[in-house]
């Protein structure tokens, strides 16, 4: 593995960090990250992941860009409206960093295909906006032993936690089952300040970089919440549930 002159200049401010160095940059170049959801959270994850030099990015999103997305989904532009989000994301990220390998998935991620997709990657980002998808990502990543970073945003608030399968508490340890349909508001019904997704998405990709480079302390066994109105972060301890049907020792 080597770096071109362009890459050495491109990543120079990271390489001089003692936590990264050439060894860490090499890990990033050799690594792969799957981003499920190319919206408000997936946008900063994709942009900063590409800028950091994560060598292979997977972008999974079956939706098309709508003009109402543009207050927060900064991977896309007005010219992207009506085009598949996965294609728009690929085009943006390729322009940002041509050294990347990008694979797009424009079909809906569900039980029929998620295992085969997830197992190709070193780390997964949950950038989805539905509880059904979040539980599916959690359970699949644990089955495949792939670390992932959960997050959610709404209004002026967000939350994030990192899961190392069979080592730490998982999303299902915190929320055992999806809530009843329509019992929880969405960005469409409750609104969202776009920059909140930027804050939480930036934290997600930071966690992914730390996982890949094996540096720092991860947001494991804890849920970090952010209130953009008061600018307060809060850390909530999360214990692994010994009866969890996703990650307990009783589950092979």
Beta strands, then each sheet from edge to edge (+ up, - down):
strand 1: 32-36
strand 2: 56-60
strand 3: 101-105
strand 4: 123-126
strand 5: 147-154
strand 6: 157-163
strand 7: 222-227
strand 8: 232-237
sheet 1: 3+ 2+ 1+ 4+ 5+ 6- 7+ 8-
end
